[in-house]
């Protein structure tokens, strides 16, 4: 493989989990917008937005930590996906819930696996360079 092609692949693997992670957090934050349809006053709306966005804010903090320590993002995003599946399956099952699990857990799994691939490549590259 040429050196230039290898550099492009490394850049792609580095940036893809970070960008997809930020998009995933934004996607989760969209679900909090239903608070505006409740007709609440200002402070209850602010509190509702804060409460609804706790998972998104936690994952945003994880992305910030994962910028340097990819293993953290890999583990946490995969655990987030598993936790979401467990929470959905804890309720009475309906077939439409499979789509929920696919879009939310699938996104978390994809980001987590990409962080783990990036972590593994960097670890392997460090061993080769030493």
N, C-alpha and C positions, 0 to 999 in steps of 0.2 A: 504494500500500500504506500502511496506517495506521502511524503511528509506534509504537503499542503492539504491533502484529503484527510489525513489523520488529524490535523489541526482543526479543520472544519467540524469533524465528528466530535472532537473533544469539546469544542465551543457549544455545539448543539446539545450535547449531553449535559454540559454545565448549566446552560440557561433554560432548557426545557422544563425541568421540575420547578424552578423558581417562578417562571412565568405562568405555567399551568397552576401552580400553587396559589399565586395571587389571583388568577382568574377564578379558581375554585372558591377562595374566600369571598370574592365579590359575588359569586353565584349564591353562596350561603347567605350573604348579607341581603340579597334581594328578597328573601323570604320574610324579612322583618318589615318590609314595606306595608304589609297588611294591617299594621297598627294604625295607619292613617284612615282606614275605612271604619274605625270604631268610633270616631267622633269624640275623642277624648280631648281634654284641655292640654295646655302646653306641657306641664311637668309630668303628668301621667304618660303623655306621648314620649317624652324624653326617656323616662324610666322604662317604658315598654320597649323602645328601641335598644336601650342598653341591655336589657335582659335577653331580648331575642338575638342580639349579636354577640353574646358571650362565647359561643363556640367559634364563631368567625374571628373574634379578637384573640382567642387562645391560639387558633391555627396561624393567625398573622404573626404572633409572637414566636411561634415555632418556626415559621419560615425565616424570620430574622435570625434566629439561632442557627438554623440549618444552612444559612448562607455560608457559614464557615465549617460547621459540623454536620455534614450530610447524613450521617448515621442517625442523628436525632430526628430529622425530618422523615427519614425512611421508616423508622420504628413508629413514631407518633401517628403519621398519616395512615399506616396500615392498621394500627390499633384503633384509630378513629373509625375506619371503615368497618372493622369487626364489631366495635361497640354499637355503631348505628344498626347493623344487621341484627344484633342481639336485642336492641330496643324495639325494632320493628316487629320482630318475631315474638316478642313478649306480649304484644297485643293480639286480639282475635284476628286471624288471618283473612285477608281479602286479596284477590288476584292482582289488583292494581298496585298493591304494595311491592310487588316484584319490580315494577318500574321505578318506584322510589328507591328501593335498595340498589338497583343498577345505576341510577344516575348519581346518587350521593356516595354510596360505598365504592362504586366503580371509579369515580373521580378521585376519591381519597386513595384507593389502591394504586391507581396509575401514578399519581404524584409520589406516593411512598416508594413504589418500585423504582421510579426514575431517580429518586434521591439515593436509593440503595445501589443502583447501577453506577451512578456517579461516584459514590463513596468507594465502591469496589475498584473502579478504574483508577481512581487517584491512589488508592492503596497499592495496587499492582504497579502503577507507574513509579511510585516512590521506591518500591522494592527493586525495580529494574535500574533506577538511577543510582541507588546506593551501592 
